[in-house]
Amino acid sequence: MKILKGCALSFLSFILFLSLCIFGIAYSVDQVALNPHYIVKILNDINFSQIIQETIDEQASNGEISPELQTALIDTLRKMEPVIKERIGIALEDTYAYLKVKLQPLTLKKR
């Protein structure tokens, strides 16, 4: 009888351990990957103008892009980057809200 109780206790402990591991992974995914505020924060931390600058510099070293076009592209991107990030953030939040609730149709309009 003691052996049966020990086996049952071990089995239940193993099931509890697996349940806690699965819950921990699911909770972490919910708090990180399924959280639109976290995704928007990461998106805002990316410096797109610097990445584009490096890409244009590589293209310019080959002589494919003129210097005037380079400065125009970089200036335009720097001016538009905050607006683009804001619009992407709005679209992400609306999409996440639609996917979680699904009560109203998805409309990505200006706010």
Secondary structure, 3 states (H helix, E strand, C coil): CHHHHHHHHHHHHHHHHHHHHHHHHHHHHHHHCCCHHHHHHHHHHCCHHHHHHHHHHHHHHCCCCCHHHHHHHHHHHHHHHHHHHHHHHHHHHHHHHHHHHCCCCCCCCCC
